Amino acid sequence: MDKLFSNTLQKLGFTLNPYDKCIANKMINSKQMTIPWYVDDCIVSHVDQNVLDEFGKRMIKEVRKMEKT
């Protein structure tokens, strides 16, 4: 599952941290979004709530795609 999650984030334009492959970053609206995860927990941070909301909607779509395969 870890590989599936990291591959999905990379597909969405995130870059994995070279020192810790369970942290992904992406610049959105000139601000960094960071997602660290461990097993089945993750935290998503960004200064703009709208960016977080859109990311949540996008991840729901991605999970639904995974469920269909």
mmCIF file as Biopython writes it, N, C-alpha, C and O atoms, coordinates in Angstrom:
data_model
#
loop_
_atom_site.group_PDB
_atom_site.id
_atom_site.type_symbol
_atom_site.label_atom_id
_atom_site.label_alt_id
_atom_site.label_comp_id
_atom_site.label_asym_id
_atom_site.label_entity_id
_atom_site.label_seq_id
_atom_site.pdbx_PDB_ins_code
_atom_site.Cartn_x
_atom_site.Cartn_y
_atom_site.Cartn_z
_atom_site.occupancy
_atom_site.B_iso_or_equiv
_atom_site.auth_seq_id
_atom_site.auth_asym_id
_atom_site.pdbx_PDB_model_num
ATOM 1   N N  . MET A ? 1  ? 0.821   -1.201 0.000   1.0 0.0 1  A 1 
ATOM 2   C CA . MET A ? 1  ? 0.000   0.000  0.000   1.0 0.0 1  A 1 
ATOM 3   C C  . MET A ? 1  ? 0.859   1.256  0.000   1.0 0.0 1  A 1 
ATOM 4   O O  . MET A ? 1  ? 0.513   2.254  -0.631  1.0 0.0 1  A 1 
ATOM 5   N N  . ASP A ? 2  ? 1.981   1.201  0.712   1.0 0.0 2  A 1 
ATOM 6   C CA . ASP A ? 2  ? 2.878   2.356  0.784   1.0 0.0 2  A 1 
ATOM 7   C C  . ASP A ? 2  ? 3.334   2.774  -0.613  1.0 0.0 2  A 1 
ATOM 8   O O  . ASP A ? 2  ? 3.358   3.964  -0.928  1.0 0.0 2  A 1 
ATOM 9   N N  . LYS A ? 3  ? 3.689   1.813  -1.441  1.0 0.0 3  A 1 
ATOM 10  C CA . LYS A ? 3  ? 4.156   2.114  -2.797  1.0 0.0 3  A 1 
ATOM 11  C C  . LYS A ? 3  ? 3.023   2.698  -3.636  1.0 0.0 3  A 1 
ATOM 12  O O  . LYS A ? 3  ? 3.243   3.615  -4.427  1.0 0.0 3  A 1 
ATOM 13  N N  . LEU A ? 4  ? 1.825   2.175  -3.468  1.0 0.0 4  A 1 
ATOM 14  C CA . LEU A ? 4  ? 0.670   2.680  -4.202  1.0 0.0 4  A 1 
ATOM 15  C C  . LEU A ? 4  ? 0.391   4.135  -3.835  1.0 0.0 4  A 1 
ATOM 16  O O  . LEU A ? 4  ? 0.108   4.956  -4.707  1.0 0.0 4  A 1 
ATOM 17  N N  . PHE A ? 5  ? 0.474   4.452  -2.537  1.0 0.0 5  A 1 
ATOM 18  C CA . PHE A ? 5  ? 0.245   5.818  -2.079  1.0 0.0 5  A 1 
ATOM 19  C C  . PHE A ? 5  ? 1.326   6.752  -2.623  1.0 0.0 5  A 1 
ATOM 20  O O  . PHE A ? 5  ? 1.011   7.823  -3.142  1.0 0.0 5  A 1 
ATOM 21  N N  . SER A ? 6  ? 2.585   6.363  -2.511  1.0 0.0 6  A 1 
ATOM 22  C CA . SER A ? 6  ? 3.668   7.230  -2.986  1.0 0.0 6  A 1 
ATOM 23  C C  . SER A ? 6  ? 3.615   7.397  -4.503  1.0 0.0 6  A 1 
ATOM 24  O O  . SER A ? 6  ? 3.890   8.482  -5.014  1.0 0.0 6  A 1 
ATOM 25  N N  . ASN A ? 7  ? 3.265   6.333  -5.225  1.0 0.0 7  A 1 
ATOM 26  C CA . ASN A ? 7  ? 3.129   6.455  -6.685  1.0 0.0 7  A 1 
ATOM 27  C C  . ASN A ? 7  ? 2.001   7.408  -7.065  1.0 0.0 7  A 1 
ATOM 28  O O  . ASN A ? 7  ? 2.131   8.185  -8.012  1.0 0.0 7  A 1 
ATOM 29  N N  . THR A ? 8  ? 0.898   7.348  -6.327  1.0 0.0 8  A 1 
ATOM 30  C CA . THR A ? 8  ? -0.224  8.249  -6.585  1.0 0.0 8  A 1 
ATOM 31  C C  . THR A ? 8  ? 0.187   9.702  -6.344  1.0 0.0 8  A 1 
ATOM 32  O O  . THR A ? 8  ? -0.129  10.579 -7.147  1.0 0.0 8  A 1 
ATOM 33  N N  . LEU A ? 9  ? 0.888   9.954  -5.245  1.0 0.0 9  A 1 
ATOM 34  C CA . LEU A ? 9  ? 1.350   11.318 -4.959  1.0 0.0 9  A 1 
ATOM 35  C C  . LEU A ? 9  ? 2.303   11.808 -6.044  1.0 0.0 9  A 1 
ATOM 36  O O  . LEU A ? 9  ? 2.216   12.960 -6.471  1.0 0.0 9  A 1 
ATOM 37  N N  . GLN A ? 10 ? 3.204   10.950 -6.490  1.0 0.0 10 A 1 
ATOM 38  C CA . GLN A ? 10 ? 4.130   11.351 -7.549  1.0 0.0 10 A 1 
ATOM 39  C C  . GLN A ? 10 ? 3.375   11.649 -8.839  1.0 0.0 10 A 1 
ATOM 40  O O  . GLN A ? 10 ? 3.720   12.586 -9.559  1.0 0.0 10 A 1 
ATOM 41  N N  . LYS A ? 11 ? 2.350   10.860 -9.132  1.0 0.0 11 A 1 
ATOM 42  C CA . LYS A ? 11 ? 1.524   11.111 -10.322 1.0 0.0 11 A 1 
ATOM 43  C C  . LYS A ? 11 ? 0.857   12.478 -10.233 1.0 0.0 11 A 1 
ATOM 44  O O  . LYS A ? 11 ? 0.614   13.126 -11.251 1.0 0.0 11 A 1 
ATOM 45  N N  . LEU A ? 12 ? 0.558   12.917 -8.997  1.0 0.0 12 A 1 
ATOM 46  C CA . LEU A ? 12 ? -0.077  14.222 -8.790  1.0 0.0 12 A 1 
ATOM 47  C C  . LEU A ? 12 ? 0.944   15.363 -8.715  1.0 0.0 12 A 1 
ATOM 48  O O  . LEU A ? 12 ? 0.578   16.507 -8.445  1.0 0.0 12 A 1 
ATOM 49  N N  . GLY A ? 13 ? 2.217   15.055 -8.954  1.0 0.0 13 A 1 
ATOM 50  C CA . GLY A ? 13 ? 3.231   16.097 -9.019  1.0 0.0 13 A 1 
ATOM 51  C C  . GLY A ? 13 ? 4.056   16.290 -7.765  1.0 0.0 13 A 1 
ATOM 52  O O  . GLY A ? 13 ? 4.856   17.224 -7.694  1.0 0.0 13 A 1 
ATOM 53  N N  . PHE A ? 14 ? 3.883   15.433 -6.774  1.0 0.0 14 A 1 
ATOM 54  C CA . PHE A ? 14 ? 4.669   15.530 -5.546  1.0 0.0 14 A 1 
ATOM 55  C C  . PHE A ? 14 ? 6.042   14.898 -5.754  1.0 0.0 14 A 1 
ATOM 56  O O  . PHE A ? 14 ? 6.219   14.000 -6.578  1.0 0.0 14 A 1 
ATOM 57  N N  . THR A ? 15 ? 6.999   15.388 -4.988  1.0 0.0 15 A 1 
ATOM 58  C CA . THR A ? 15 ? 8.351   14.842 -4.991  1.0 0.0 15 A 1 
ATOM 59  C C  . THR A ? 15 ? 8.606   14.197 -3.645  1.0 0.0 15 A 1 
ATOM 60  O O  . THR A ? 15 ? 8.338   14.787 -2.599  1.0 0.0 15 A 1 
ATOM 61  N N  . LEU A ? 16 ? 9.132   12.963 -3.679  1.0 0.0 16 A 1 
ATOM 62  C CA . LEU A ? 16 ? 9.452   12.294 -2.426  1.0 0.0 16 A 1 
ATOM 63  C C  . LEU A ? 16 ? 10.751  12.845 -1.861  1.0 0.0 16 A 1 
ATOM 64  O O  . LEU A ? 16 ? 11.692  13.135 -2.600  1.0 0.0 16 A 1 
ATOM 65  N N  . ASN A ? 17 ? 10.788  12.984 -0.546  1.0 0.0 17 A 1 
ATOM 66  C CA . ASN A ? 17 ? 11.986  13.441 0.149   1.0 0.0 17 A 1 
ATOM 67  C C  . ASN A ? 17 ? 13.081  12.390 -0.052  1.0 0.0 17 A 1 
ATOM 68  O O  . ASN A ? 17 ? 12.845  11.210 0.211   1.0 0.0 17 A 1 
ATOM 69  N N  . PRO A ? 18 ? 14.275  12.789 -0.511  1.0 0.0 18 A 1 
ATOM 70  C CA . PRO A ? 18 ? 15.327  11.795 -0.767  1.0 0.0 18 A 1 
ATOM 71  C C  . PRO A ? 18 ? 15.849  11.120 0.506   1.0 0.0 18 A 1 
ATOM 72  O O  . PRO A ? 18 ? 16.447  10.047 0.423   1.0 0.0 18 A 1 
ATOM 73  N N  . TYR A ? 19 ? 15.639  11.713 1.658   1.0 0.0 19 A 1 
ATOM 74  C CA . TYR A ? 19 ? 16.131  11.154 2.917   1.0 0.0 19 A 1 
ATOM 75  C C  . TYR A ? 19 ? 15.059  10.345 3.651   1.0 0.0 19 A 1 
ATOM 76  O O  . TYR A ? 19 ? 15.387  9.499  4.484   1.0 0.0 19 A 1 
ATOM 77  N N  . ASP A ? 20 ? 13.801  10.593 3.352   1.0 0.0 20 A 1 
ATOM 78  C CA . ASP A ? 20 ? 12.696  9.872  3.976   1.0 0.0 20 A 1 
ATOM 79  C C  . ASP A ? 20 ? 11.606  9.714  2.923   1.0 0.0 20 A 1 
ATOM 80  O O  . ASP A ? 20 ? 10.879  10.664 2.633   1.0 0.0 20 A 1 
ATOM 81  N N  . LYS A ? 21 ? 11.492  8.531  2.358   1.0 0.0 21 A 1 
ATOM 82  C CA . LYS A ? 21 ? 10.556  8.274  1.258   1.0 0.0 21 A 1 
ATOM 83  C C  . LYS A ? 21 ? 9.092   8.294  1.687   1.0 0.0 21 A 1 
ATOM 84  O O  . LYS A ? 21 ? 8.206   8.069  0.863   1.0 0.0 21 A 1 
ATOM 85  N N  . CYS A ? 22 ? 8.828   8.561  2.967   1.0 0.0 22 A 1 
ATOM 86  C CA . CYS A ? 22 ? 7.451   8.666  3.452   1.0 0.0 22 A 1 
ATOM 87  C C  . CYS A ? 22 ? 7.077   10.125 3.726   1.0 0.0 22 A 1 
ATOM 88  O O  . CYS A ? 22 ? 6.211   10.410 4.552   1.0 0.0 22 A 1 
ATOM 89  N N  . ILE A ? 23 ? 7.741   11.036 3.021   1.0 0.0 23 A 1 
ATOM 90  C CA . ILE A ? 23 ? 7.406   12.459 3.066   1.0 0.0 23 A 1 
ATOM 91  C C  . ILE A ? 23 ? 7.402   12.956 1.626   1.0 0.0 23 A 1 
ATOM 92  O O  . ILE A ? 23 ? 8.368   12.756 0.890   1.0 0.0 23 A 1 
ATOM 93  N N  . ALA A ? 24 ? 6.315   13.599 1.231   1.0 0.0 24 A 1 
ATOM 94  C CA . ALA A ? 24 ? 6.209   14.143 -0.122  1.0 0.0 24 A 1 
ATOM 95  C C  . ALA A ? 24 ? 5.922   15.635 -0.037  1.0 0.0 24 A 1 
ATOM 96  O O  . ALA A ? 24 ? 5.232   16.101 0.870   1.0 0.0 24 A 1 
ATOM 97  N N  . ASN A ? 25 ? 6.462   16.373 -0.995  1.0 0.0 25 A 1 
ATOM 98  C CA . ASN A ? 25 ? 6.287   17.827 -1.036  1.0 0.0 25 A 1 
ATOM 99  C C  . ASN A ? 25 ? 5.914   18.277 -2.441  1.0 0.0 25 A 1 
ATOM 100 O O  . ASN A ? 25 ? 6.280   17.653 -3.436  1.0 0.0 25 A 1 
ATOM 101 N N  . LYS A ? 26 ? 5.182   19.373 -2.488  1.0 0.0 26 A 1 
ATOM 102 C CA . LYS A ? 26 ? 4.826   19.997 -3.761  1.0 0.0 26 A 1 
ATOM 103 C C  . LYS A ? 26 ? 4.565   21.474 -3.502  1.0 0.0 26 A 1 
ATOM 104 O O  . LYS A ? 26 ? 3.938   21.832 -2.505  1.0 0.0 26 A 1 
ATOM 105 N N  . MET A ? 27 ? 5.039   22.324 -4.391  1.0 0.0 27 A 1 
ATOM 106 C CA . MET A ? 27 ? 4.762   23.748 -4.307  1.0 0.0 27 A 1 
ATOM 107 C C  . MET A ? 27 ? 3.431   24.024 -5.017  1.0 0.0 27 A 1 
ATOM 108 O O  . MET A ? 27 ? 3.260   23.696 -6.191  1.0 0.0 27 A 1 
ATOM 109 N N  . ILE A ? 28 ? 2.502   24.628 -4.287  1.0 0.0 28 A 1 
ATOM 110 C CA . ILE A ? 28 ? 1.194   24.987 -4.835  1.0 0.0 28 A 1 
ATOM 111 C C  . ILE A ? 28 ? 0.919   26.429 -4.442  1.0 0.0 28 A 1 
ATOM 112 O O  . ILE A ? 28 ? 0.933   26.772 -3.259  1.0 0.0 28 A 1 
ATOM 113 N N  . ASN A ? 29 ? 0.670   27.272 -5.434  1.0 0.0 29 A 1 
ATOM 114 C CA . ASN A ? 29 ? 0.439   28.711 -5.199  1.0 0.0 29 A 1 
ATOM 115 C C  . ASN A ? 29 ? 1.602   29.338 -4.427  1.0 0.0 29 A 1 
ATOM 116 O O  . ASN A ? 29 ? 1.397   30.140 -3.515  1.0 0.0 29 A 1 
ATOM 117 N N  . SER A ? 30 ? 2.800   28.968 -4.799  1.0 0.0 30 A 1 
ATOM 118 C CA . SER A ? 30 ? 4.043   29.482 -4.197  1.0 0.0 30 A 1 
ATOM 119 C C  . SER A ? 30 ? 4.217   29.111 -2.724  1.0 0.0 30 A 1 
ATOM 120 O O  . SER A ? 30 ? 5.030   29.716 -2.025  1.0 0.0 30 A 1 
ATOM 121 N N  . LYS A ? 31 ? 3.466   28.130 -2.255  1.0 0.0 31 A 1 
ATOM 122 C CA . LYS A ? 31 ? 3.572   27.644 -0.872  1.0 0.0 31 A 1 
ATOM 123 C C  . LYS A ? 31 ? 3.738   26.127 -0.905  1.0 0.0 31 A 1 
ATOM 124 O O  . LYS A ? 31 ? 3.205   25.455 -1.788  1.0 0.0 31 A 1 
ATOM 125 N N  . GLN A ? 32 ? 4.469   25.603 0.049   1.0 0.0 32 A 1 
ATOM 126 C CA . GLN A ? 32 ? 4.738   24.175 0.067   1.0 0.0 32 A 1 
ATOM 127 C C  . GLN A ? 32 ? 3.620   23.383 0.742   1.0 0.0 32 A 1 
ATOM 128 O O  . GLN A ? 32 ? 3.147   23.733 1.823   1.0 0.0 32 A 1 
ATOM 129 N N  . MET A ? 33 ? 3.214   22.307 0.070   1.0 0.0 33 A 1 
ATOM 130 C CA . MET A ? 33 ? 2.323   21.317 0.685   1.0 0.0 33 A 1 
ATOM 131 C C  . MET A ? 33 ? 3.208   20.143 1.069   1.0 0.0 33 A 1 
ATOM 132 O O  . MET A ? 33 ? 4.013   19.672 0.265   1.0 0.0 33 A 1 
ATOM 133 N N  . THR A ? 34 ? 3.055   19.673 2.298   1.0 0.0 34 A 1 
ATOM 134 C CA . THR A ? 34 ? 3.848   18.558 2.793   1.0 0.0 34 A 1 
ATOM 135 C C  . THR A ? 34 ? 2.922   17.459 3.279   1.0 0.0 34 A 1 
ATOM 136 O O  . THR A ? 34 ? 1.927   17.714 3.958   1.0 0.0 34 A 1 
ATOM 137 N N  . ILE A ? 35 ? 3.275   16.208 2.911   1.0 0.0 35 A 1 
ATOM 138 C CA . ILE A ? 35 ? 2.502   15.056 3.337   1.0 0.0 35 A 1 
ATOM 139 C C  . ILE A ? 35 ? 3.452   13.999 3.888   1.0 0.0 35 A 1 
ATOM 140 O O  . ILE A ? 35 ? 4.100   13.291 3.117   1.0 0.0 35 A 1 
ATOM 141 N N  . PRO A ? 36 ? 3.544   13.883 5.209   1.0 0.0 36 A 1 
ATOM 142 C CA . PRO A ? 36 ? 4.251   12.740 5.790   1.0 0.0 36 A 1 
ATOM 143 C C  . PRO A ? 36 ? 3.235   11.631 6.091   1.0 0.0 36 A 1 
ATOM 144 O O  . PRO A ? 36 ? 2.087   11.920 6.431   1.0 0.0 36 A 1 
ATOM 145 N N  . TRP A ? 37 ? 3.652   10.366 5.966   1.0 0.0 37 A 1 
ATOM 146 C CA . TRP A ? 37 ? 2.752   9.272  6.303   1.0 0.0 37 A 1 
ATOM 147 C C  . TRP A ? 37 ? 3.521   8.119  6.942   1.0 0.0 37 A 1 
ATOM 148 O O  . TRP A ? 37 ? 4.726   7.948  6.759   1.0 0.0 37 A 1 
ATOM 149 N N  . TYR A ? 38 ? 2.758   7.345  7.699   1.0 0.0 38 A 1 
ATOM 150 C CA . TYR A ? 38 ? 3.307   6.168  8.353   1.0 0.0 38 A 1 
ATOM 151 C C  . TYR A ? 38 ? 2.201   5.122  8.420   1.0 0.0 38 A 1 
ATOM 152 O O  . TYR A ? 38 ? 1.147   5.373  9.005   1.0 0.0 38 A 1 
ATOM 153 N N  . VAL A ? 39 ? 2.425   3.977  7.841   1.0 0.0 39 A 1 
ATOM 154 C CA . VAL A ? 39 ? 1.471   2.881  7.740   1.0 0.0 39 A 1 
ATOM 155 C C  . VAL A ? 39 ? 0.176   3.395  7.112   1.0 0.0 39 A 1 
ATOM 156 O O  . VAL A ? 39 ? 0.146   3.614  5.901   1.0 0.0 39 A 1 
ATOM 157 N N  . ASP A ? 40 ? -0.888  3.595  7.878   1.0 0.0 40 A 1 
ATOM 158 C CA . ASP A ? 40 ? -2.144  4.042  7.280   1.0 0.0 40 A 1 
ATOM 159 C C  . ASP A ? 40 ? -2.580  5.416  7.772   1.0 0.0 40 A 1 
ATOM 160 O O  . ASP A ? 40 ? -3.756  5.766  7.675   1.0 0.0 40 A 1 
ATOM 161 N N  . ASP A ? 41 ? -1.646  6.193  8.297   1.0 0.0 41 A 1 
ATOM 162 C CA . ASP A ? 41 ? -1.935  7.553  8.754   1.0 0.0 41 A 1 
ATOM 163 C C  . ASP A ? 41 ? -1.118  8.561  7.959   1.0 0.0 41 A 1 
ATOM 164 O O  . ASP A ? 41 ? 0.044   8.317  7.636   1.0 0.0 41 A 1 
ATOM 165 N N  . CYS A ? 42 ? -1.730  9.687  7.649   1.0 0.0 42 A 1 
ATOM 166 C CA . CYS A ? 42 ? -0.983  10.764 7.001   1.0 0.0 42 A 1 
ATOM 167 C C  . CYS A ? 42 ? -1.523  12.106 7.469   1.0 0.0 42 A 1 
ATOM 168 O O  . CYS A ? 42 ? -2.648  12.221 7.954   1.0 0.0 42 A 1 
ATOM 169 N N  . ILE A ? 43 ? -0.687  13.103 7.307   1.0 0.0 43 A 1 
ATOM 170 C CA . ILE A ? 43 ? -1.043  14.485 7.636   1.0 0.0 43 A 1 
ATOM 171 C C  . ILE A ? 43 ? -0.762  15.307 6.387   1.0 0.0 43 A 1 
ATOM 172 O O  . ILE A ? 43 ? 0.292   15.160 5.768   1.0 0.0 43 A 1 
ATOM 173 N N  . VAL A ? 44 ? -1.686  16.159 6.021   1.0 0.0 44 A 1 
ATOM 174 C CA . VAL A ? 44 ? -1.496  17.022 4.857   1.0 0.0 44 A 1 
ATOM 175 C C  . VAL A ? 44 ? -1.478  18.454 5.355   1.0 0.0 44 A 1 
ATOM 176 O O  . VAL A ? 44 ? -2.407  18.892 6.033   1.0 0.0 44 A 1 
ATOM 177 N N  . SER A ? 45 ? -0.417  19.191 5.019   1.0 0.0 45 A 1 
ATOM 178 C CA . SER A ? 45 ? -0.346  20.579 5.486   1.0 0.0 45 A 1 
ATOM 179 C C  . SER A ? 45 ? -0.106  21.544 4.334   1.0 0.0 45 A 1 
ATOM 180 O O  . SER A ? 45 ? 0.681   21.284 3.423   1.0 0.0 45 A 1 
ATOM 181 N N  . HIS A ? 46 ? -0.804  22.655 4.406   1.0 0.0 46 A 1 
ATOM 182 C CA . HIS A ? 46 ? -0.657  23.770 3.461   1.0 0.0 46 A 1 
ATOM 183 C C  . HIS A ? 46 ? -1.334  24.977 4.109   1.0 0.0 46 A 1 
ATOM 184 O O  . HIS A ? 46 ? -2.280  24.812 4.880   1.0 0.0 46 A 1 
ATOM 185 N N  . VAL A ? 47 ? -0.866  26.171 3.810   1.0 0.0 47 A 1 
ATOM 186 C CA . VAL A ? 47 ? -1.430  27.365 4.447   1.0 0.0 47 A 1 
ATOM 187 C C  . VAL A ? 47 ? -2.830  27.725 3.935   1.0 0.0 47 A 1 
ATOM 188 O O  . VAL A ? 47 ? -3.561  28.453 4.606   1.0 0.0 47 A 1 
ATOM 189 N N  . ASP A ? 48 ? -3.207  27.225 2.760   1.0 0.0 48 A 1 
ATOM 190 C CA . ASP A ? 48 ? -4.484  27.589 2.141   1.0 0.0 48 A 1 
ATOM 191 C C  . ASP A ? 48 ? -5.488  26.444 2.286   1.0 0.0 48 A 1 
ATOM 192 O O  . ASP A ? 48 ? -5.279  25.362 1.738   1.0 0.0 48 A 1 
ATOM 193 N N  . GLN A ? 49 ? -6.558  26.677 3.010   1.0 0.0 49 A 1 
ATOM 194 C CA . GLN A ? 49 ? -7.573  25.648 3.228   1.0 0.0 49 A 1 
ATOM 195 C C  . GLN A ? 49 ? -8.192  25.172 1.923   1.0 0.0 49 A 1 
ATOM 196 O O  . GLN A ? 49 ? -8.544  23.998 1.804   1.0 0.0 49 A 1 
ATOM 197 N N  . ASN A ? 50 ? -8.334  26.058 0.943   1.0 0.0 50 A 1 
ATOM 198 C CA . ASN A ? 50 ? -8.901  25.668 -0.349  1.0 0.0 50 A 1 
ATOM 199 C C  . ASN A ? 50 ? -8.028  24.635 -1.047  1.0 0.0 50 A 1 
ATOM 200 O O  . ASN A ? 50 ? -8.537  23.706 -1.674  1.0 0.0 50 A 1 
ATOM 201 N N  . VAL A ? 51 ? -6.718  24.797 -0.937  1.0 0.0 51 A 1 
ATOM 202 C CA . VAL A ? 51 ? -5.790  23.832 -1.533  1.0 0.0 51 A 1 
ATOM 203 C C  . VAL A ? 51 ? -5.965  22.475 -0.846  1.0 0.0 51 A 1 
ATOM 204 O O  . VAL A ? 51 ? -5.976  21.441 -1.514  1.0 0.0 51 A 1 
ATOM 205 N N  . LEU A ? 52 ? -6.101  22.474 0.469   1.0 0.0 52 A 1 
ATOM 206 C CA . LEU A ? 52 ? -6.308  21.228 1.205   1.0 0.0 52 A 1 
ATOM 207 C C  . LEU A ? 52 ? -7.622  20.564 0.796   1.0 0.0 52 A 1 
ATOM 208 O O  . LEU A ? 52 ? -7.675  19.348 0.614   1.0 0.0 52 A 1 
ATOM 209 N N  . ASP A ? 53 ? -8.673  21.358 0.652   1.0 0.0 53 A 1 
ATOM 210 C CA . ASP A ? 53 ? -9.974  20.815 0.246   1.0 0.0 53 A 1 
ATOM 211 C C  . ASP A ? 53 ? -9.895  20.172 -1.138  1.0 0.0 53 A 1 
ATOM 212 O O  . ASP A ? 53 ? -10.410 19.073 -1.345  1.0 0.0 53 A 1 
ATOM 213 N N  . GLU A ? 54 ? -9.256  20.850 -2.074  1.0 0.0 54 A 1 
ATOM 214 C CA . GLU A ? 54 ? -9.114  20.321 -3.431  1.0 0.0 54 A 1 
ATOM 215 C C  . GLU A ? 54 ? -8.279  19.048 -3.444  1.0 0.0 54 A 1 
ATOM 216 O O  . GLU A ? 54 ? -8.585  18.103 -4.171  1.0 0.0 54 A 1 
ATOM 217 N N  . PHE A ? 55 ? -7.227  19.027 -2.639  1.0 0.0 55 A 1 
ATOM 218 C CA . PHE A ? 55 ? -6.397  17.826 -2.550  1.0 0.0 55 A 1 
ATOM 219 C C  . PHE A ? 55 ? -7.225  16.652 -2.017  1.0 0.0 55 A 1 
ATOM 220 O O  . PHE A ? 55 ? -7.121  15.540 -2.533  1.0 0.0 55 A 1 
ATOM 221 N N  . GLY A ? 56 ? -8.033  16.889 -1.004  1.0 0.0 56 A 1 
ATOM 222 C CA . GLY A ? 56 ? -8.889  15.841 -0.452  1.0 0.0 56 A 1 
ATOM 223 C C  . GLY A ? 56 ? -9.841  15.277 -1.497  1.0 0.0 56 A 1 
ATOM 224 O O  . GLY A ? 56 ? -10.013 14.062 -1.589  1.0 0.0 56 A 1 
ATOM 225 N N  . LYS A ? 57 ? -10.456 16.145 -2.278  1.0 0.0 57 A 1 
ATOM 226 C CA . LYS A ? 57 ? -11.363 15.704 -3.338  1.0 0.0 57 A 1 
ATOM 227 C C  . LYS A ? 57 ? -10.621 14.868 -4.384  1.0 0.0 57 A 1 
ATOM 228 O O  . LYS A ? 57 ? -11.125 13.852 -4.861  1.0 0.0 57 A 1 
ATOM 229 N N  . ARG A ? 58 ? -9.424  15.317 -4.723  1.0 0.0 58 A 1 
ATOM 230 C CA . ARG A ? 58 ? -8.622  14.590 -5.723  1.0 0.0 58 A 1 
ATOM 231 C C  . ARG A ? 58 ? -8.226  13.210 -5.222  1.0 0.0 58 A 1 
ATOM 232 O O  . ARG A ? 58 ? -8.250  12.240 -5.980  1.0 0.0 58 A 1 
ATOM 233 N N  . MET A ? 59 ? -7.860  13.118 -3.942  1.0 0.0 59 A 1 
ATOM 234 C CA . MET A ? 59 ? -7.457  11.832 -3.387  1.0 0.0 59 A 1 
ATOM 235 C C  . MET A ? 59 ? -8.646  10.877 -3.304  1.0 0.0 59 A 1 
ATOM 236 O O  . MET A ? 59 ? -8.477  9.672  -3.488  1.0 0.0 59 A 1 
ATOM 237 N N  . ILE A ? 60 ? -9.838  11.392 -3.030  1.0 0.0 60 A 1 
ATOM 238 C CA . ILE A ? 60 ? -11.026 10.534 -3.028  1.0 0.0 60 A 1 
ATOM 239 C C  . ILE A ? 60 ? -11.226 9.918  -4.411  1.0 0.0 60 A 1 
ATOM 240 O O  . ILE A ? 60 ? -11.533 8.732  -4.525  1.0 0.0 60 A 1 
ATOM 241 N N  . LYS A ? 61 ? -11.052 10.724 -5.466  1.0 0.0 61 A 1 
ATOM 242 C CA . LYS A ? 61 ? -11.173 10.201 -6.836  1.0 0.0 61 A 1 
ATOM 243 C C  . LYS A ? 61 ? -10.114 9.135  -7.109  1.0 0.0 61 A 1 
ATOM 244 O O  . LYS A ? 61 ? -10.404 8.114  -7.732  1.0 0.0 61 A 1 
ATOM 245 N N  . GLU A ? 62 ? -8.892  9.372  -6.644  1.0 0.0 62 A 1 
ATOM 246 C CA . GLU A ? 62 ? -7.815  8.410  -6.863  1.0 0.0 62 A 1 
ATOM 247 C C  . GLU A ? 62 ? -8.089  7.096  -6.132  1.0 0.0 62 A 1 
ATOM 248 O O  . GLU A ? 62 ? -7.833  6.023  -6.678  1.0 0.0 62 A 1 
ATOM 249 N N  . VAL A ? 63 ? -8.600  7.168  -4.918  1.0 0.0 63 A 1 
ATOM 250 C CA . VAL A ? 63 ? -8.911  5.959  -4.148  1.0 0.0 63 A 1 
ATOM 251 C C  . VAL A ? 63 ? -10.024 5.180  -4.834  1.0 0.0 63 A 1 
ATOM 252 O O  . VAL A ? 63 ? -9.975  3.951  -4.900  1.0 0.0 63 A 1 
ATOM 253 N N  . ARG A ? 64 ? -11.012 5.876  -5.336  1.0 0.0 64 A 1 
ATOM 254 C CA . ARG A ? 64 ? -12.099 5.184  -6.056  1.0 0.0 64 A 1 
ATOM 255 C C  . ARG A ? 64 ? -11.570 4.462  -7.288  1.0 0.0 64 A 1 
ATOM 256 O O  . ARG A ? 64 ? -12.038 3.369  -7.608  1.0 0.0 64 A 1 
ATOM 257 N N  . LYS A ? 65 ? -10.609 5.050  -7.980  1.0 0.0 65 A 1 
ATOM 258 C CA . LYS A ? 65 ? -9.991  4.379  -9.128  1.0 0.0 65 A 1 
ATOM 259 C C  . LYS A ? 65 ? -9.300  3.105  -8.671  1.0 0.0 65 A 1 
ATOM 260 O O  . LYS A ? 65 ? -9.397  2.072  -9.333  1.0 0.0 65 A 1 
ATOM 261 N N  . MET A ? 66 ? -8.598  3.174  -7.532  1.0 0.0 66 A 1 
ATOM 262 C CA . MET A ? 66 ? -7.873  2.006  -7.005  1.0 0.0 66 A 1 
ATOM 263 C C  . MET A ? 66 ? -8.852  0.899  -6.640  1.0 0.0 66 A 1 
ATOM 264 O O  . MET A ? 66 ? -8.566  -0.277 -6.865  1.0 0.0 66 A 1 
ATOM 265 N N  . GLU A ? 67 ? -9.995  1.256  -6.085  1.0 0.0 67 A 1 
ATOM 266 C CA . GLU A ? 67 ? -10.981 0.255  -5.672  1.0 0.0 67 A 1 
ATOM 267 C C  . GLU A ? 67 ? -11.561 -0.495 -6.851  1.0 0.0 67 A 1 
ATOM 268 O O  . GLU A ? 67 ? -11.956 -1.652 -6.709  1.0 0.0 67 A 1 
ATOM 269 N N  . LYS A ? 68 ? -11.621 0.141  -8.017  1.0 0.0 68 A 1 
ATOM 270 C CA . LYS A ? 68 ? -12.203 -0.474 -9.193  1.0 0.0 68 A 1 
ATOM 271 C C  . LYS A ? 68 ? -11.246 -1.454 -9.874  1.0 0.0 68 A 1 
ATOM 272 O O  . LYS A ? 68 ? -11.676 -2.286 -10.673 1.0 0.0 68 A 1 
ATOM 273 N N  . THR A ? 69 ? -9.958  -1.361 -9.563  1.0 0.0 69 A 1 
ATOM 274 C CA . THR A ? 69 ? -8.991  -2.256 -10.219 1.0 0.0 69 A 1 
ATOM 275 C C  . THR A ? 69 ? -8.784  -3.529 -9.455  1.0 0.0 69 A 1 
ATOM 276 O O  . THR A ? 69 ? -8.003  -4.382 -9.876  1.0 0.0 69 A 1 
#
